[in-house]
């Protein structure tokens, strides 16, 4: 499957790494030369330095063959413009990050498939996590208020603990576990296992504390 990601910042780069690991064919586009250089060093993928809303550039990276186009920059205007341009190439799945929730309506009006913004509830993100487990899990919730992070349970203090006893709190909520590599929506009696991957909704400012709680 071919995925084009606009944005080589933290969100775009992290998402690209996940998809490359899963065997997806990835192209990353960014207008920032420094970000492009860093992405090229980090990724086994094509990285193109240029304007993601430029039709000629999009055609050069075979936009017609893409199954997904994901706009991950922190600039709503750039994301919206690129998605509008991409629409004319009939890309089946167009997803965009939106930093200002007031802009969501504009994105939806032009026919973008999925818009990620701070007004989404945890349940809404869970739905996306289930249907698109590798595309949604790195999207920032709004203007950096919270973020869905993947972690691996390596701290023995939480191994064997029931999720309802340690989550949710004011700083985080465990929203998915992956026993045997299969996505599972946690129940009250779900127990954490050592080495198990989990997805956590984490409040900004609590990343380090939460990381230490679950990983050594």
N, C-alpha and C positions, 0 to 999 in steps of 0.2 A: 504494500500500500504506500502511496506517495503522499507526503505531507509537506506543505510549505508553511514555514513559521516566519512571520514578520516580527522582528525584535530579537536582538542578541543580548539583551540585558539579563538580569538574574532569572526572571521568570522564563523567558524564551530559551535561555541556555539550559536551564535545568530540565525543562520539558523536552528539549531536543535530545539531551543525554538519555532520558528515559526511553524515548521512542527509538533511538539508535540501538540501545541495548535490546530492545524487543524485536529488532530486525526490520524496522520501518525504513523506507527510503526518504531521507530528509534533505530539504534545502532551507537554509536560513538566510534571511535578507535583513540588512540593517544599513542605515546611512552613516553610522558612526564608524570610522575607520579603526579606532582603537578596539571597539567592541567586536568588530569583524575579525580583527587579528587574533584576539583572545579566543573567540569561538572557533576559529580555524585550527588553533592549537589544541583545543579541548575536544573537538568533535571529529569523528570519522564520517564527515558529511560535507556536502557542498555549501560553502558560505559565500554569499554574494554581497558586496558592498554597494548599495544603491538605494533608490527610492522605491519602496514597496507598492506605491500607487502608480508607478510608471508602467504603462501597458507594454512597451517594448521590452522592458526588463522582465516583466512577468512572462511574456511569451518566450523569452530566451531561456527561462527556467522551466518551460513546459507546463504552464499553468493549466492548460487544457487536460492534462493527465492527472492532476492532483485530485485526491479524494477528500482532503481536508485543507483549508486555509485557516490559519490561526493567527490573529493579530494580538500580540502580547505587550506592545509598548505601553508606556504610561501616559501617552498623549492621545486623548479621545478623538481629536480631530484627524490625526494621522490614521488611526485605526479605522475610523468611519469611512474616510475617503478611500483607503485601500480596499475595504470590504465592498464598497459600491463598485469600484473598478472590477474587482474579482467576480462580482455577480454576473457580469456579461459573458464570462467564460463558462458559465453553468457548472461551477464547482459544487458538488452535491452538499458539502458540509462546510459552512463558514461560521467560525466562532471568534468572538472578540472580547477582550478585557475592556471594561469601562470603569474609569476612575471616579467619575462624577455620576451618581445615580440619576441626576436630573436629565442626563443624556440618553438614558436607556430607551426611552420611547423613540427617539430619532433612529437609533440602531435597529430597533424592531420594525419600524415603518419601512425600511429599505429591504427587509426580508432576510436579515442575518439570522441564522439558525439558532444560535445560542449566545446570550449576553451574560457575562459574569460581572456582578456588581455587589455593593455592600448590602443591598436590600434583600438579597437572597437569604432564605433561612437555611439552617443546617440541613433540614429535610430536602430542600431543593438541591443542595450540593450533593447530598447522598444519592439522589436520583441520577445526577450527572456522573457521579463516581461509579455507579453501577453500569450505566449505559456506555460511558466512555471513560474507563478507569485510568487511562494514561493521559488523557487530554485535559481533564478537569482538575486533577489533584495538585497541580502547581499554580493554579490561578489565584492571584491575590484577591482577598475580599476587600474591595473598595480601595480606599486611599491608605492601605497598609494597616487597617485596624486589626485584622486577623488573617490567618493563612492556614491552609491545609498542608500539613507536612507528613512525609512518610518517615517512619523510624523503625528500627529493629530492636526488639526487646532483648537486652543483654544485662540489665541490672537485676540481680537475684532478689532484690527487695520487693519487686513487683511480680516476679515469676510465681505463678500459682494463685495470684490474687484475682478475685472476681471484679469485673469491670465496674459494676454498680457501686462497689465500695471505694473506688478511687477516681471515678469519673461519673458525671461532669463536676467541674469546679468552676470558679469564676475566671480561671486562667486557661482552661482547656477542656476539650471533650473528645473522647475516643469515638470516632464515627465509623470505623471499619477495621476489621481484622482479616488476616489472610492465612488461615490454617491450611496447610498443605498447598499453599499457593492459590487457593480459591477465595474470592471475596466473600466476606460474611458480615452481615449487619449484627452488631453485638446485642445480646439479650442480657437480662439481669444475671443469669448464671454463667455467662461467658467468662472463661478463665484464660489469663494470659500465659502463653508458653514461651520458654526461652528460645530465642532465635526467630521468633515469629514477627512478621512485618505487620505494622499497624498504621492507620492514617488518623491523624489527630488535628482537630480544629484548635489552633493556638492563638491566644490574644497577643498582640504586639507587646514586646517588652518582656514576654515570658518564655521566649524561645529557648534560651540557655537553661533556665530552671527546669522546664519541661523535658528538655533533652537529657539533662542529668538524671531525671527521675526514671527514665526508661532505658537509657543507654549509658554504659560505663564510660 
